[in-house]
Amino acid sequence: MSAVDLLAAAGGALLLAGTILPLLRLPAPPALALQAVGAGLLGAVGALVLFGAAPVGAGFRDGLHPALGIDGLSGFFLAAIALVALPSLLYARDYLAGAAHERELAALGGLFIVSLCGVVAARDPSLFLAFWELMTLAPAAAILLRRHDAAVRHAVFVYLAVTHLGGAGVWICVLALAHYGALSDPGALAAQGSGAQALVLVAALIGFGTKAGLAPLHSWLPRAHPVAPSHVSALMSGVMVKVALYGLIRVLFEWAAPAPLWVGLVVLAVGLLSALGGVLYALLQHDLKRLLAFSSIENVGIAALGLGASILFASEGEATWAAVAFAAALLHTLNHAVFKALLFLAAGSFERAVGSLDLDRLGGLLRRMPWTGAAFALGAMAIAGLPPLNGFASEWLTLQALVHLAFGPALGLGLAGALAAAGLAATAALALFCFVKAVGLVLLGEPRRPEVAAAVEPPAAMRAAPVLLGGCCVALGLVPGLIVPALMELAPGGGRIATEPALVVPGTGSLPSLWLGVGIVGLTALLWRLRGGRRAAPVPAWACGQRIEPALRWSSDAFSKPLRLVLEGVLRPRREVEVVRAGGLVRSVRYRGEIPHLFDTALYGPARRRALAGARVARRIQSGSVRGYAAYLLALLLAVLVAVRVGVIG
């Protein structure tokens, strides 16, 4: 065994030990430390393989022969998992301290990380599907262990129902690939004809797209992510949805390759719908974690835009730009994992300090929680795509690929590229608007409740985790070119065509991101110097002689009101106004507004009603009689025998 093999084995063993030992009554902090060391070793192995070390373990197999291995793509996702898992486990050390079920939550968190690593390292269908199901169940158990109210149980029910329906697509896809021998021989599926390939591709889009949170199969995500413990939310939104993208990438770019043109168009359209829809509904939220959950749909959509563009470029024979778009998708996958984990961990600290994440109850937390507040602001700038942070680097690279697609020779693909580029630009603008709202209402201004005024910083580990992730946002934004060439090599037919840490590829100009960052910092310092370093003198706010009440300040609805007015025909808000009168005078006015989720009302609502109607019909045959059930089985057996006899069943 090589040194890299030994590191991988040691990392896996430590991660498993840290997961099992809490169940044997070991205190949670040592177990979390073992999990962190194990995840860190696996992430280091992944990075080594990504940057040129020999693959670890076995290759893919079609039969039921359990095996593990790490190639370049698996290595990238292992590194991303570790980059989120390490700060999350550090955060959990203080977050879980003294909590009910502390050891059980530590074990379930470790089991979740094991399943994430297992999916990307599995090399046969049995292990892949086993880890996939474990990845679904572990966070659900952690959520239910922590909270038991009806709303949380409903959220977990929706999560399990939707993801298991999508999981059926994953099972169909993986088992069909194994049946055709396409896991070990990627060309085998194409030899079966377009029908078999279409079956696998549609099943993959539904199955992996559901777990990734791509619209319109995303309804579980904004329900489940906000109710999970904060370190689990960071893992779910930061890496679980990315592991689903890993499965989709394996199918589209390896096992079922080459993907036909229509698949690229579908992925591009779904990505655009997810990006625009996700950021739009994020902007309308009142709860900070729900806002972050909807923005995860947006960012997964941006990654899907890159994957769709890569397929379209490959179908036109443009291997270089296919590799650029592929690298942009992977880079945004990594970037979103980092800044979304940061934002969820910071949100958990706010919730611990205040007891609520209602945007209309917060305010002024930057002054009271400076470390956590500054990290949250940095993450908000990164997710809004502001330079020189990492969100800008990957969104800019994605935009370049889409613009090149728009100016390509094929008219239809050019139109698709133009629409996608315009949609990405609109998404970036709305994301900036959304996180100006989040930062303004959470961090700035004065506290709106006494408990907010009394907020203090969390313990050291909970402060350090978001700060570490903030440093990663800066580093990945300043030198993305150090990783982009390696990501381009992972694309089919890709190669190292960029040799410096720049935000563009050869032939389109050059803008080294490190110098961009230096320039922005220098310009800021110059403007401060020209301003003379003067600080504005604080004075009491004036409200026409009245005392300023929280109701007089900008609310969450006030930020989104212009957008709601423009898109009222699409959003279809519901309003209820109740006027209470006494003696001819208005005593009070109660207003209630709600914006129903478009996909819930148009897609899931009718499906739910039909399912309930079918269940009511099926209930009629549930007599409770054992003899009746035996008669049903006998009738079914006779029907099968008759079908075999007449040749309906061979």
Protein Blocks (a to p, Z undefined) as FASTA:
>chain_A
ZZklmmmmmmmmmmmmmmmmmmnopafklmmmmmmmmmmmmmmmmmmmmnopacehjddd
fbdcdcddddfklmmmmmmmmmmmmmmmmmmmmmmgopahklmmmmmmmmmmmmmmmmmm
pcbfklmmmmmmmmmmmmmmmmmmmpccfklmmmmmmmmmmmmmmmmmmmmmmmmmmmno
pmmmmmlmmmnojklmmmmmmmmmmmmmmmnopafklmmmmmmmmmpcfklmmmmmmmmm
mmmmmmmmmmmmmmmpccdfklmmmmmmmmmmmmmmmmmmmmmpmbfklmmmmmmmmmmm
mmmmmmmmmmmmmmnopaklmmmmmmmmmmmmmmmmmmmmmmmmmmmmmmmmnopacfkl
gghklmmmmmlmmmmmmmmmmmnopafbfklmmmmmmmmmmmmmmmmmblklmmmmmmmm
mmmmmmmmmmmmmmmmmmmmmmgcjdfbfklmmpccddfklmmmmmmmmmmmmmmmmmmm
lmmmmmmmmpghiacfbfbdcfbdehiapadfklmmmmmmmmmmmmmmmnoopacddddd
deehiacdfklpccfklmmmmmmmmmmmmnopadddddddeehiafbdcdddddddfklm
mmmmmmmmmmmmmmmmmmmmmnopaklmmmmmmmmmmmmmmmmmnomaZZ
